[in-house]
Each structure stands twice: as structure tokens, then as C-alpha cells.
Amino acid sequence: MYGNTSVLIMGEAKRRKNLGIPPRDKNQDIKLPQLDKKAIQQKVRSTLYKYPIIPFLFYGVAIVILVGGVFYVFKSFKIDQI
């Protein structure tokens, strides 16, 4: 039983070698597109200059989530019984 496990757990390269099949052709490396950091930075800055309320909304939502999480922890662990 234990002697046959090497046959069951055989990699593709070994299986191809045993069957007499040539190895697979290697795929070409996929090149990721280059990001232009200056262009992205310029787009973000122009959006922030166009809508200056965005940072305030972001921080406001973050504070509301933080206060909500603290309230949830106090409520779930019943810490307010001091």
C-alpha cells in the first residue's frame, strides 16, 4: 500500500518523463503594465482640489466607525456597569 503512493503523488514532469513525452514549453513571462506615478498623483491632486470636502468626509466616516466600534464593544461586554 505504501509503495504505490509514489505513483499516486507524481508530478507532471516525472509523469511526462515516464510516458516519454517531451517537457512542456515554458510560457512567456507576463509583463505588468508600468504605472506612471506622476500621472496618478496629478489625477488624485486634481480630484482633491476639485472636491476639497473628500478628506473631511473620509475622516468623518472613519471617526463614526471608530466610535461605533467602541460603543459596540462597551455594549457587548457590558463595561458600562462601573
mmCIF file of the N, C-alpha and C atoms, coordinates in Angstrom:
data_MODEL
# 
_entry.id   MODEL 
# 
loop_
_atom_site.group_PDB 
_atom_site.id 
_atom_site.type_symbol 
_atom_site.label_atom_id 
_atom_site.label_alt_id 
_atom_site.label_comp_id 
_atom_site.label_asym_id 
_atom_site.label_entity_id 
_atom_site.label_seq_id 
_atom_site.pdbx_PDB_ins_code 
_atom_site.Cartn_x 
_atom_site.Cartn_y 
_atom_site.Cartn_z 
_atom_site.occupancy 
_atom_site.B_iso_or_equiv 
_atom_site.pdbx_formal_charge 
_atom_site.auth_seq_id 
_atom_site.auth_comp_id 
_atom_site.auth_asym_id 
_atom_site.auth_atom_id 
_atom_site.pdbx_PDB_model_num 
ATOM 1   N N  . MET A 1 1  ? 0.819   -1.187 0.000   1.00 0.00 ? 1  MET A N  1 
ATOM 2   C CA . MET A 1 1  ? 0.000   0.000  0.000   1.00 0.00 ? 1  MET A CA 1 
ATOM 3   C C  . MET A 1 1  ? 0.868   1.257  0.000   1.00 0.00 ? 1  MET A C  1 
ATOM 4   N N  . TYR A 1 2  ? 1.887   1.297  0.854   1.00 0.00 ? 2  TYR A N  1 
ATOM 5   C CA . TYR A 1 2  ? 2.720   2.487  0.953   1.00 0.00 ? 2  TYR A CA 1 
ATOM 6   C C  . TYR A 1 2  ? 3.671   2.607  -0.231  1.00 0.00 ? 2  TYR A C  1 
ATOM 7   N N  . GLY A 1 3  ? 3.992   1.512  -0.910  1.00 0.00 ? 3  GLY A N  1 
ATOM 8   C CA . GLY A 1 3  ? 4.893   1.558  -2.050  1.00 0.00 ? 3  GLY A CA 1 
ATOM 9   C C  . GLY A 1 3  ? 4.273   2.229  -3.257  1.00 0.00 ? 3  GLY A C  1 
ATOM 10  N N  . ASN A 1 4  ? 2.935   2.220  -3.380  1.00 0.00 ? 4  ASN A N  1 
ATOM 11  C CA . ASN A 1 4  ? 2.262   2.799  -4.535  1.00 0.00 ? 4  ASN A CA 1 
ATOM 12  C C  . ASN A 1 4  ? 1.981   4.286  -4.378  1.00 0.00 ? 4  ASN A C  1 
ATOM 13  N N  . THR A 1 5  ? 2.249   4.851  -3.213  1.00 0.00 ? 5  THR A N  1 
ATOM 14  C CA . THR A 1 5  ? 1.935   6.269  -3.029  1.00 0.00 ? 5  THR A CA 1 
ATOM 15  C C  . THR A 1 5  ? 2.816   7.149  -3.901  1.00 0.00 ? 5  THR A C  1 
ATOM 16  N N  . SER A 1 6  ? 4.031   6.682  -4.226  1.00 0.00 ? 6  SER A N  1 
ATOM 17  C CA . SER A 1 6  ? 4.886   7.484  -5.092  1.00 0.00 ? 6  SER A CA 1 
ATOM 18  C C  . SER A 1 6  ? 4.296   7.577  -6.500  1.00 0.00 ? 6  SER A C  1 
ATOM 19  N N  . VAL A 1 7  ? 3.545   6.554  -6.902  1.00 0.00 ? 7  VAL A N  1 
ATOM 20  C CA . VAL A 1 7  ? 2.896   6.586  -8.211  1.00 0.00 ? 7  VAL A CA 1 
ATOM 21  C C  . VAL A 1 7  ? 1.723   7.555  -8.174  1.00 0.00 ? 7  VAL A C  1 
ATOM 22  N N  . LEU A 1 8  ? 1.011   7.602  -7.074  1.00 0.00 ? 8  LEU A N  1 
ATOM 23  C CA . LEU A 1 8  ? -0.145  8.478  -6.965  1.00 0.00 ? 8  LEU A CA 1 
ATOM 24  C C  . LEU A 1 8  ? 0.264   9.935  -6.809  1.00 0.00 ? 8  LEU A C  1 
ATOM 25  N N  . ILE A 1 9  ? 1.368   10.177 -6.118  1.00 0.00 ? 9  ILE A N  1 
ATOM 26  C CA . ILE A 1 9  ? 1.817   11.543 -5.878  1.00 0.00 ? 9  ILE A CA 1 
ATOM 27  C C  . ILE A 1 9  ? 3.003   11.817 -6.810  1.00 0.00 ? 9  ILE A C  1 
ATOM 28  N N  . MET A 1 10 ? 2.723   11.839 -8.088  1.00 0.00 ? 10 MET A N  1 
ATOM 29  C CA . MET A 1 10 ? 3.777   12.051 -9.067  1.00 0.00 ? 10 MET A CA 1 
ATOM 30  C C  . MET A 1 10 ? 3.533   13.399 -9.737  1.00 0.00 ? 10 MET A C  1 
ATOM 31  N N  . GLY A 1 11 ? 4.580   14.182 -9.857  1.00 0.00 ? 11 GLY A N  1 
ATOM 32  C CA . GLY A 1 11 ? 4.452   15.459 -10.525 1.00 0.00 ? 11 GLY A CA 1 
ATOM 33  C C  . GLY A 1 11 ? 4.318   15.291 -12.026 1.00 0.00 ? 11 GLY A C  1 
ATOM 34  N N  . GLU A 1 12 ? 3.911   16.368 -12.666 1.00 0.00 ? 12 GLU A N  1 
ATOM 35  C CA . GLU A 1 12 ? 3.690   16.308 -14.107 1.00 0.00 ? 12 GLU A CA 1 
ATOM 36  C C  . GLU A 1 12 ? 4.987   16.046 -14.865 1.00 0.00 ? 12 GLU A C  1 
ATOM 37  N N  . ALA A 1 13 ? 6.077   16.625 -14.406 1.00 0.00 ? 13 ALA A N  1 
ATOM 38  C CA . ALA A 1 13 ? 7.353   16.436 -15.103 1.00 0.00 ? 13 ALA A CA 1 
ATOM 39  C C  . ALA A 1 13 ? 7.785   14.973 -15.068 1.00 0.00 ? 13 ALA A C  1 
ATOM 40  N N  . LYS A 1 14 ? 7.643   14.333 -13.911 1.00 0.00 ? 14 LYS A N  1 
ATOM 41  C CA . LYS A 1 14 ? 8.005   12.918 -13.795 1.00 0.00 ? 14 LYS A CA 1 
ATOM 42  C C  . LYS A 1 14 ? 7.091   12.049 -14.653 1.00 0.00 ? 14 LYS A C  1 
ATOM 43  N N  . ARG A 1 15 ? 5.806   12.359 -14.647 1.00 0.00 ? 15 ARG A N  1 
ATOM 44  C CA . ARG A 1 15 ? 4.843   11.592 -15.421 1.00 0.00 ? 15 ARG A CA 1 
ATOM 45  C C  . ARG A 1 15 ? 5.165   11.710 -16.912 1.00 0.00 ? 15 ARG A C  1 
ATOM 46  N N  . ARG A 1 16 ? 5.489   12.917 -17.359 1.00 0.00 ? 16 ARG A N  1 
ATOM 47  C CA . ARG A 1 16 ? 5.842   13.110 -18.770 1.00 0.00 ? 16 ARG A CA 1 
ATOM 48  C C  . ARG A 1 16 ? 7.118   12.322 -19.116 1.00 0.00 ? 16 ARG A C  1 
ATOM 49  N N  . LYS A 1 17 ? 8.069   12.316 -18.200 1.00 0.00 ? 17 LYS A N  1 
ATOM 50  C CA . LYS A 1 17 ? 9.320   11.595 -18.439 1.00 0.00 ? 17 LYS A CA 1 
ATOM 51  C C  . LYS A 1 17 ? 9.058   10.098 -18.539 1.00 0.00 ? 17 LYS A C  1 
ATOM 52  N N  . ASN A 1 18 ? 8.200   9.576  -17.639 1.00 0.00 ? 18 ASN A N  1 
ATOM 53  C CA . ASN A 1 18 ? 7.881   8.145  -17.665 1.00 0.00 ? 18 ASN A CA 1 
ATOM 54  C C  . ASN A 1 18 ? 7.112   7.757  -18.913 1.00 0.00 ? 18 ASN A C  1 
ATOM 55  N N  . LEU A 1 19 ? 6.268   8.650  -19.428 1.00 0.00 ? 19 LEU A N  1 
ATOM 56  C CA . LEU A 1 19 ? 5.485   8.356  -20.618 1.00 0.00 ? 19 LEU A CA 1 
ATOM 57  C C  . LEU A 1 19 ? 6.252   8.640  -21.906 1.00 0.00 ? 19 LEU A C  1 
ATOM 58  N N  . GLY A 1 20 ? 7.417   9.256  -21.784 1.00 0.00 ? 20 GLY A N  1 
ATOM 59  C CA . GLY A 1 20 ? 8.217   9.556  -22.965 1.00 0.00 ? 20 GLY A CA 1 
ATOM 60  C C  . GLY A 1 20 ? 7.750   10.789 -23.708 1.00 0.00 ? 20 GLY A C  1 
ATOM 61  N N  . ILE A 1 21 ? 6.995   11.632 -23.046 1.00 0.00 ? 21 ILE A N  1 
ATOM 62  C CA . ILE A 1 21 ? 6.503   12.869 -23.658 1.00 0.00 ? 21 ILE A CA 1 
ATOM 63  C C  . ILE A 1 21 ? 7.515   13.968 -23.377 1.00 0.00 ? 21 ILE A C  1 
ATOM 64  N N  . PRO A 1 22 ? 7.774   14.846 -24.343 1.00 0.00 ? 22 PRO A N  1 
ATOM 65  C CA . PRO A 1 22 ? 8.717   15.940 -24.073 1.00 0.00 ? 22 PRO A CA 1 
ATOM 66  C C  . PRO A 1 22 ? 8.154   16.917 -23.053 1.00 0.00 ? 22 PRO A C  1 
ATOM 67  N N  . PRO A 1 23 ? 9.035   17.639 -22.365 1.00 0.00 ? 23 PRO A N  1 
ATOM 68  C CA . PRO A 1 23 ? 8.541   18.586 -21.364 1.00 0.00 ? 23 PRO A CA 1 
ATOM 69  C C  . PRO A 1 23 ? 7.717   19.702 -22.005 1.00 0.00 ? 23 PRO A C  1 
ATOM 70  N N  . ARG A 1 24 ? 6.855   20.290 -21.193 1.00 0.00 ? 24 ARG A N  1 
ATOM 71  C CA . ARG A 1 24 ? 6.004   21.376 -21.697 1.00 0.00 ? 24 ARG A CA 1 
ATOM 72  C C  . ARG A 1 24 ? 6.845   22.594 -22.037 1.00 0.00 ? 24 ARG A C  1 
ATOM 73  N N  . ASP A 1 25 ? 6.361   23.351 -23.008 1.00 0.00 ? 25 ASP A N  1 
ATOM 74  C CA . ASP A 1 25 ? 7.021   24.608 -23.334 1.00 0.00 ? 25 ASP A CA 1 
ATOM 75  C C  . ASP A 1 25 ? 6.753   25.606 -22.223 1.00 0.00 ? 25 ASP A C  1 
ATOM 76  N N  . LYS A 1 26 ? 7.770   26.387 -21.903 1.00 0.00 ? 26 LYS A N  1 
ATOM 77  C CA . LYS A 1 26 ? 7.604   27.388 -20.855 1.00 0.00 ? 26 LYS A CA 1 
ATOM 78  C C  . LYS A 1 26 ? 6.852   28.581 -21.424 1.00 0.00 ? 26 LYS A C  1 
ATOM 79  N N  . ASN A 1 27 ? 5.917   29.090 -20.632 1.00 0.00 ? 27 ASN A N  1 
ATOM 80  C CA . ASN A 1 27 ? 5.157   30.260 -21.052 1.00 0.00 ? 27 ASN A CA 1 
ATOM 81  C C  . ASN A 1 27 ? 6.016   31.507 -20.945 1.00 0.00 ? 27 ASN A C  1 
ATOM 82  N N  . GLN A 1 28 ? 5.694   32.491 -21.752 1.00 0.00 ? 28 GLN A N  1 
ATOM 83  C CA . GLN A 1 28 ? 6.386   33.771 -21.672 1.00 0.00 ? 28 GLN A CA 1 
ATOM 84  C C  . GLN A 1 28 ? 5.983   34.465 -20.382 1.00 0.00 ? 28 GLN A C  1 
ATOM 85  N N  . ASP A 1 29 ? 6.903   35.196 -19.808 1.00 0.00 ? 29 ASP A N  1 
ATOM 86  C CA . ASP A 1 29 ? 6.591   35.939 -18.601 1.00 0.00 ? 29 ASP A CA 1 
ATOM 87  C C  . ASP A 1 29 ? 5.590   37.039 -18.929 1.00 0.00 ? 29 ASP A C  1 
ATOM 88  N N  . ILE A 1 30 ? 4.602   37.165 -18.083 1.00 0.00 ? 30 ILE A N  1 
ATOM 89  C CA . ILE A 1 30 ? 3.591   38.200 -18.276 1.00 0.00 ? 30 ILE A CA 1 
ATOM 90  C C  . ILE A 1 30 ? 4.143   39.500 -17.726 1.00 0.00 ? 30 ILE A C  1 
ATOM 91  N N  . LYS A 1 31 ? 4.163   40.513 -18.565 1.00 0.00 ? 31 LYS A N  1 
ATOM 92  C CA . LYS A 1 31 ? 4.674   41.807 -18.132 1.00 0.00 ? 31 LYS A CA 1 
ATOM 93  C C  . LYS A 1 31 ? 3.515   42.650 -17.631 1.00 0.00 ? 31 LYS A C  1 
ATOM 94  N N  . LEU A 1 32 ? 3.660   43.135 -16.434 1.00 0.00 ? 32 LEU A N  1 
ATOM 95  C CA . LEU A 1 32 ? 2.644   44.011 -15.871 1.00 0.00 ? 32 LEU A CA 1 
ATOM 96  C C  . LEU A 1 32 ? 2.804   45.406 -16.457 1.00 0.00 ? 32 LEU A C  1 
ATOM 97  N N  . PRO A 1 33 ? 1.692   46.108 -16.635 1.00 0.00 ? 33 PRO A N  1 
ATOM 98  C CA . PRO A 1 33 ? 1.824   47.469 -17.172 1.00 0.00 ? 33 PRO A CA 1 
ATOM 99  C C  . PRO A 1 33 ? 2.522   48.375 -16.167 1.00 0.00 ? 33 PRO A C  1 
ATOM 100 N N  . GLN A 1 34 ? 3.330   49.256 -16.681 1.00 0.00 ? 34 GLN A N  1 
ATOM 101 C CA . GLN A 1 34 ? 4.054   50.190 -15.833 1.00 0.00 ? 34 GLN A CA 1 
ATOM 102 C C  . GLN A 1 34 ? 3.105   51.303 -15.399 1.00 0.00 ? 34 GLN A C  1 
ATOM 103 N N  . LEU A 1 35 ? 3.103   51.598 -14.119 1.00 0.00 ? 35 LEU A N  1 
ATOM 104 C CA . LEU A 1 35 ? 2.260   52.661 -13.606 1.00 0.00 ? 35 LEU A CA 1 
ATOM 105 C C  . LEU A 1 35 ? 3.031   53.972 -13.624 1.00 0.00 ? 35 LEU A C  1 
ATOM 106 N N  . ASP A 1 36 ? 2.398   54.988 -14.137 1.00 0.00 ? 36 ASP A N  1 
ATOM 107 C CA . ASP A 1 36 ? 3.000   56.307 -14.158 1.00 0.00 ? 36 ASP A CA 1 
ATOM 108 C C  . ASP A 1 36 ? 2.587   57.015 -12.871 1.00 0.00 ? 36 ASP A C  1 
ATOM 109 N N  . LYS A 1 37 ? 3.494   57.017 -11.891 1.00 0.00 ? 37 LYS A N  1 
ATOM 110 C CA . LYS A 1 37 ? 3.164   57.562 -10.571 1.00 0.00 ? 37 LYS A CA 1 
ATOM 111 C C  . LYS A 1 37 ? 2.861   59.044 -10.631 1.00 0.00 ? 37 LYS A C  1 
ATOM 112 N N  . LYS A 1 38 ? 3.562   59.753 -11.481 1.00 0.00 ? 38 LYS A N  1 
ATOM 113 C CA . LYS A 1 38 ? 3.332   61.203 -11.578 1.00 0.00 ? 38 LYS A CA 1 
ATOM 114 C C  . LYS A 1 38 ? 1.929   61.495 -12.095 1.00 0.00 ? 38 LYS A C  1 
ATOM 115 N N  . ALA A 1 39 ? 1.483   60.730 -13.099 1.00 0.00 ? 39 ALA A N  1 
ATOM 116 C CA . ALA A 1 39 ? 0.146   60.951 -13.667 1.00 0.00 ? 39 ALA A CA 1 
ATOM 117 C C  . ALA A 1 39 ? -0.934  60.618 -12.641 1.00 0.00 ? 39 ALA A C  1 
ATOM 118 N N  . ILE A 1 40 ? -0.761  59.524 -11.899 1.00 0.00 ? 40 ILE A N  1 
ATOM 119 C CA . ILE A 1 40 ? -1.739  59.144 -10.877 1.00 0.00 ? 40 ILE A CA 1 
ATOM 120 C C  . ILE A 1 40 ? -1.781  60.188 -9.775  1.00 0.00 ? 40 ILE A C  1 
ATOM 121 N N  . GLN A 1 41 ? -0.611  60.654 -9.366  1.00 0.00 ? 41 GLN A N  1 
ATOM 122 C CA . GLN A 1 41 ? -0.534  61.678 -8.325  1.00 0.00 ? 41 GLN A CA 1 
ATOM 123 C C  . GLN A 1 41 ? -1.214  62.964 -8.787  1.00 0.00 ? 41 GLN A C  1 
ATOM 124 N N  . GLN A 1 42 ? -1.032  63.311 -10.046 1.00 0.00 ? 42 GLN A N  1 
ATOM 125 C CA . GLN A 1 42 ? -1.657  64.515 -10.591 1.00 0.00 ? 42 GLN A CA 1 
ATOM 126 C C  . GLN A 1 42 ? -3.178  64.368 -10.627 1.00 0.00 ? 42 GLN A C  1 
ATOM 127 N N  . LYS A 1 43 ? -3.684  63.171 -10.982 1.00 0.00 ? 43 LYS A N  1 
ATOM 128 C CA . LYS A 1 43 ? -5.134  62.939 -11.018 1.00 0.00 ? 43 LYS A CA 1 
ATOM 129 C C  . LYS A 1 43 ? -5.735  63.036 -9.611  1.00 0.00 ? 43 LYS A C  1 
ATOM 130 N N  . VAL A 1 44 ? -5.043  62.446 -8.632  1.00 0.00 ? 44 VAL A N  1 
ATOM 131 C CA . VAL A 1 44 ? -5.543  62.491 -7.252  1.00 0.00 ? 44 VAL A CA 1 
ATOM 132 C C  . VAL A 1 44 ? -5.557  63.926 -6.746  1.00 0.00 ? 44 VAL A C  1 
ATOM 133 N N  . ARG A 1 45 ? -4.488  64.648 -7.010  1.00 0.00 ? 45 ARG A N  1 
ATOM 134 C CA . ARG A 1 45 ? -4.439  66.039 -6.556  1.00 0.00 ? 45 ARG A CA 1 
ATOM 135 C C  . ARG A 1 45 ? -5.504  66.888 -7.225  1.00 0.00 ? 45 ARG A C  1 
ATOM 136 N N  . SER A 1 46 ? -5.711  66.677 -8.514  1.00 0.00 ? 46 SER A N  1 
ATOM 137 C CA . SER A 1 46 ? -6.732  67.472 -9.202  1.00 0.00 ? 46 SER A CA 1 
ATOM 138 C C  . SER A 1 46 ? -8.124  67.136 -8.672  1.00 0.00 ? 46 SER A C  1 
ATOM 139 N N  . THR A 1 47 ? -8.365  65.863 -8.338  1.00 0.00 ? 47 THR A N  1 
ATOM 140 C CA . THR A 1 47 ? -9.657  65.480 -7.769  1.00 0.00 ? 47 THR A CA 1 
ATOM 141 C C  . THR A 1 47 ? -9.838  66.109 -6.393  1.00 0.00 ? 47 THR A C  1 
ATOM 142 N N  . LEU A 1 48 ? -8.771  66.112 -5.585  1.00 0.00 ? 48 LEU A N  1 
ATOM 143 C CA . LEU A 1 48 ? -8.875  66.716 -4.254  1.00 0.00 ? 48 LEU A CA 1 
ATOM 144 C C  . LEU A 1 48 ? -9.042  68.228 -4.336  1.00 0.00 ? 48 LEU A C  1 
ATOM 145 N N  . TYR A 1 49 ? -8.412  68.863 -5.317  1.00 0.00 ? 49 TYR A N  1 
ATOM 146 C CA . TYR A 1 49 ? -8.605  70.306 -5.486  1.00 0.00 ? 49 TYR A CA 1 
ATOM 147 C C  . TYR A 1 49 ? -10.007 70.610 -5.999  1.00 0.00 ? 49 TYR A C  1 
ATOM 148 N N  . LYS A 1 50 ? -10.542 69.699 -6.810  1.00 0.00 ? 50 LYS A N  1 
ATOM 149 C CA . LYS A 1 50 ? -11.887 69.903 -7.361  1.00 0.00 ? 50 LYS A CA 1 
ATOM 150 C C  . LYS A 1 50 ? -12.943 69.687 -6.289  1.00 0.00 ? 50 LYS A C  1 
ATOM 151 N N  . TYR A 1 51 ? -12.746 68.679 -5.437  1.00 0.00 ? 51 TYR A N  1 
ATOM 152 C CA . TYR A 1 51 ? -13.699 68.352 -4.366  1.00 0.00 ? 51 TYR A CA 1 
ATOM 153 C C  . TYR A 1 51 ? -12.960 68.378 -3.025  1.00 0.00 ? 51 TYR A C  1 
ATOM 154 N N  . PRO A 1 52 ? -12.786 69.529 -2.413  1.00 0.00 ? 52 PRO A N  1 
ATOM 155 C CA . PRO A 1 52 ? -11.997 69.599 -1.169  1.00 0.00 ? 52 PRO A CA 1 
ATOM 156 C C  . PRO A 1 52 ? -12.708 69.001 0.044   1.00 0.00 ? 52 PRO A C  1 
ATOM 157 N N  . ILE A 1 53 ? -13.960 68.604 -0.102  1.00 0.00 ? 53 ILE A N  1 
ATOM 158 C CA . ILE A 1 53 ? -14.708 68.032 1.027   1.00 0.00 ? 53 ILE A CA 1 
ATOM 159 C C  . ILE A 1 53 ? -14.358 66.548 1.228   1.00 0.00 ? 53 ILE A C  1 
ATOM 160 N N  . ILE A 1 54 ? -13.721 65.916 0.238   1.00 0.00 ? 54 ILE A N  1 
ATOM 161 C CA . ILE A 1 54 ? -13.446 64.470 0.302   1.00 0.00 ? 54 ILE A CA 1 
ATOM 162 C C  . ILE A 1 54 ? -12.641 64.079 1.543   1.00 0.00 ? 54 ILE A C  1 
ATOM 163 N N  . PRO A 1 55 ? -11.550 64.756 1.901   1.00 0.00 ? 55 PRO A N  1 
ATOM 164 C CA . PRO A 1 55 ? -10.812 64.343 3.110   1.00 0.00 ? 55 PRO A CA 1 
ATOM 165 C C  . PRO A 1 55 ? -11.651 64.465 4.383   1.00 0.00 ? 55 PRO A C  1 
ATOM 166 N N  . PHE A 1 56 ? -12.470 65.513 4.466   1.00 0.00 ? 56 PHE A N  1 
ATOM 167 C CA . PHE A 1 56 ? -13.318 65.666 5.649   1.00 0.00 ? 56 PHE A CA 1 
ATOM 168 C C  . PHE A 1 56 ? -14.350 64.543 5.734   1.00 0.00 ? 56 PHE A C  1 
ATOM 169 N N  . LEU A 1 57 ? -14.931 64.163 4.602   1.00 0.00 ? 57 LEU A N  1 
ATOM 170 C CA . LEU A 1 57 ? -15.887 63.052 4.603   1.00 0.00 ? 57 LEU A CA 1 
ATOM 171 C C  . LEU A 1 57 ? -15.205 61.747 4.994   1.00 0.00 ? 57 LEU A C  1 
ATOM 172 N N  . PHE A 1 58 ? -14.006 61.511 4.457   1.00 0.00 ? 58 PHE A N  1 
ATOM 173 C CA . PHE A 1 58 ? -13.272 60.294 4.767   1.00 0.00 ? 58 PHE A CA 1 
ATOM 174 C C  . PHE A 1 58 ? -12.974 60.195 6.257   1.00 0.00 ? 58 PHE A C  1 
ATOM 175 N N  . TYR A 1 59 ? -12.425 61.272 6.832   1.00 0.00 ? 59 TYR A N  1 
ATOM 176 C CA . TYR A 1 59 ? -12.099 61.241 8.253   1.00 0.00 ? 59 TYR A CA 1 
ATOM 177 C C  . TYR A 1 59 ? -13.356 61.207 9.115   1.00 0.00 ? 59 TYR A C  1 
ATOM 178 N N  . GLY A 1 60 ? -14.420 61.855 8.666   1.00 0.00 ? 60 GLY A N  1 
ATOM 179 C CA . GLY A 1 60 ? -15.676 61.805 9.407   1.00 0.00 ? 60 GLY A CA 1 
ATOM 180 C C  . GLY A 1 60 ? -16.233 60.396 9.479   1.00 0.00 ? 60 GLY A C  1 
ATOM 181 N N  . VAL A 1 61 ? -16.220 59.713 8.342   1.00 0.00 ? 61 VAL A N  1 
ATOM 182 C CA . VAL A 1 61 ? -16.703 58.325 8.314   1.00 0.00 ? 61 VAL A CA 1 
ATOM 183 C C  . VAL A 1 61 ? -15.810 57.435 9.175   1.00 0.00 ? 61 VAL A C  1 
ATOM 184 N N  . ALA A 1 62 ? -14.508 57.651 9.136   1.00 0.00 ? 62 ALA A N  1 
ATOM 185 C CA . ALA A 1 62 ? -13.585 56.847 9.949   1.00 0.00 ? 62 ALA A CA 1 
ATOM 186 C C  . ALA A 1 62 ? -13.846 57.059 11.439  1.00 0.00 ? 62 ALA A C  1 
ATOM 187 N N  . ILE A 1 63 ? -14.102 58.295 11.842  1.00 0.00 ? 63 ILE A N  1 
ATOM 188 C CA . ILE A 1 63 ? -14.387 58.574 13.258  1.00 0.00 ? 63 ILE A CA 1 
ATOM 189 C C  . ILE A 1 63 ? -15.707 57.961 13.676  1.00 0.00 ? 63 ILE A C  1 
ATOM 190 N N  . VAL A 1 64 ? -16.721 58.035 12.811  1.00 0.00 ? 64 VAL A N  1 
ATOM 191 C CA . VAL A 1 64 ? -18.019 57.423 13.129  1.00 0.00 ? 64 VAL A CA 1 
ATOM 192 C C  . VAL A 1 64 ? -17.871 55.918 13.289  1.00 0.00 ? 64 VAL A C  1 
ATOM 193 N N  . ILE A 1 65 ? -17.098 55.278 12.412  1.00 0.00 ? 65 ILE A N  1 
ATOM 194 C CA . ILE A 1 65 ? -16.877 53.831 12.522  1.00 0.00 ? 65 ILE A CA 1 
ATOM 195 C C  . ILE A 1 65 ? -16.127 53.505 13.810  1.00 0.00 ? 65 ILE A C  1 
ATOM 196 N N  . LEU A 1 66 ? -15.141 54.312 14.165  1.00 0.00 ? 66 LEU A N  1 
ATOM 197 C CA . LEU A 1 66 ? -14.387 54.083 15.394  1.00 0.00 ? 66 LEU A CA 1 
ATOM 198 C C  . LEU A 1 66 ? -15.280 54.222 16.616  1.00 0.00 ? 66 LEU A C  1 
ATOM 199 N N  . VAL A 1 67 ? -16.092 55.265 16.675  1.00 0.00 ? 67 VAL A N  1 
ATOM 200 C CA . VAL A 1 67 ? -16.996 55.466 17.817  1.00 0.00 ? 67 VAL A CA 1 
ATOM 201 C C  . VAL A 1 67 ? -18.030 54.349 17.868  1.00 0.00 ? 67 VAL A C  1 
ATOM 202 N N  . GLY A 1 68 ? -18.533 53.946 16.708  1.00 0.00 ? 68 GLY A N  1 
ATOM 203 C CA . GLY A 1 68 ? -19.485 52.833 16.669  1.00 0.00 ? 68 GLY A CA 1 
ATOM 204 C C  . GLY A 1 68 ? -18.873 51.546 17.170  1.00 0.00 ? 68 GLY A C  1 
ATOM 205 N N  . GLY A 1 69 ? -17.606 51.298 16.812  1.00 0.00 ? 69 GLY A N  1 
ATOM 206 C CA . GLY A 1 69 ? -16.931 50.090 17.286  1.00 0.00 ? 69 GLY A CA 1 
ATOM 207 C C  . GLY A 1 69 ? -16.714 50.115 18.782  1.00 0.00 ? 69 GLY A C  1 
ATOM 208 N N  . VAL A 1 70 ? -16.348 51.279 19.319  1.00 0.00 ? 70 VAL A N  1 
ATOM 209 C CA . VAL A 1 70 ? -16.162 51.397 20.769  1.00 0.00 ? 70 VAL A CA 1 
ATOM 210 C C  . VAL A 1 70 ? -17.500 51.191 21.478  1.00 0.00 ? 70 VAL A C  1 
ATOM 211 N N  . PHE A 1 71 ? -18.563 51.770 20.933  1.00 0.00 ? 71 PHE A N  1 
ATOM 212 C CA . PHE A 1 71 ? -19.895 51.589 21.520  1.00 0.00 ? 71 PHE A CA 1 
ATOM 213 C C  . PHE A 1 71 ? -20.301 50.120 21.494  1.00 0.00 ? 71 PHE A C  1 
ATOM 214 N N  . TYR A 1 72 ? -20.018 49.444 20.392  1.00 0.00 ? 72 TYR A N  1 
ATOM 215 C CA . TYR A 1 72 ? -20.355 48.025 20.267  1.00 0.00 ? 72 TYR A CA 1 
ATOM 216 C C  . TYR A 1 72 ? -19.591 47.199 21.306  1.00 0.00 ? 72 TYR A C  1 
ATOM 217 N N  . VAL A 1 73 ? -18.305 47.509 21.507  1.00 0.00 ? 73 VAL A N  1 
ATOM 218 C CA . VAL A 1 73 ? -17.512 46.766 22.491  1.00 0.00 ? 73 VAL A CA 1 
ATOM 219 C C  . VAL A 1 73 ? -18.063 47.007 23.892  1.00 0.00 ? 73 VAL A C  1 
ATOM 220 N N  . PHE A 1 74 ? -18.383 48.262 24.217  1.00 0.00 ? 74 PHE A N  1 
ATOM 221 C CA . PHE A 1 74 ? -18.956 48.553 25.531  1.00 0.00 ? 74 PHE A CA 1 
ATOM 222 C C  . PHE A 1 74 ? -20.281 47.827 25.723  1.00 0.00 ? 74 PHE A C  1 
ATOM 223 N N  . LYS A 1 75 ? -21.106 47.825 24.690  1.00 0.00 ? 75 LYS A N  1 
ATOM 224 C CA . LYS A 1 75 ? -22.422 47.194 24.787  1.00 0.00 ? 75 LYS A CA 1 
ATOM 225 C C  . LYS A 1 75 ? -22.299 45.672 24.885  1.00 0.00 ? 75 LYS A C  1 
ATOM 226 N N  . SER A 1 76 ? -21.414 45.074 24.071  1.00 0.00 ? 76 SER A N  1 
ATOM 227 C CA . SER A 1 76 ? -21.339 43.615 24.048  1.00 0.00 ? 76 SER A CA 1 
ATOM 228 C C  . SER A 1 76 ? -20.672 43.044 25.301  1.00 0.00 ? 76 SER A C  1 
ATOM 229 N N  . PHE A 1 77 ? -19.699 43.753 25.876  1.00 0.00 ? 77 PHE A N  1 
ATOM 230 C CA . PHE A 1 77 ? -19.039 43.263 27.074  1.00 0.00 ? 77 PHE A CA 1 
ATOM 231 C C  . PHE A 1 77 ? -19.609 43.864 28.354  1.00 0.00 ? 77 PHE A C  1 
ATOM 232 N N  . LYS A 1 78 ? -20.624 44.682 28.222  1.00 0.00 ? 78 LYS A N  1 
ATOM 233 C CA . LYS A 1 78 ? -21.316 45.304 29.351  1.00 0.00 ? 78 LYS A CA 1 
ATOM 234 C C  . LYS A 1 78 ? -20.326 45.984 30.294  1.00 0.00 ? 78 LYS A C  1 
ATOM 235 N N  . ILE A 1 79 ? -19.516 46.861 29.748  1.00 0.00 ? 79 ILE A N  1 
ATOM 236 C CA . ILE A 1 79 ? -18.494 47.561 30.503  1.00 0.00 ? 79 ILE A CA 1 
ATOM 237 C C  . ILE A 1 79 ? -19.074 48.754 31.252  1.00 0.00 ? 79 ILE A C  1 
ATOM 238 N N  . ASP A 1 80 ? -20.257 49.220 30.862  1.00 0.00 ? 80 ASP A N  1 
ATOM 239 C CA . ASP A 1 80 ? -20.830 50.428 31.446  1.00 0.00 ? 80 ASP A CA 1 
ATOM 240 C C  . ASP A 1 80 ? -21.377 50.236 32.855  1.00 0.00 ? 80 ASP A C  1 
ATOM 241 N N  . GLN A 1 81 ? -21.147 49.127 33.495  1.00 0.00 ? 81 GLN A N  1 
ATOM 242 C CA . GLN A 1 81 ? -21.667 48.862 34.852  1.00 0.00 ? 81 GLN A CA 1 
ATOM 243 C C  . GLN A 1 81 ? -20.712 49.328 35.935  1.00 0.00 ? 81 GLN A C  1 
ATOM 244 N N  . ILE A 1 82 ? -19.812 50.199 35.625  1.00 0.00 ? 82 ILE A N  1 
ATOM 245 C CA . ILE A 1 82 ? -18.809 50.652 36.603  1.00 0.00 ? 82 ILE A CA 1 
ATOM 246 C C  . ILE A 1 82 ? -19.430 51.451 37.688  1.00 0.00 ? 82 ILE A C  1 
# 
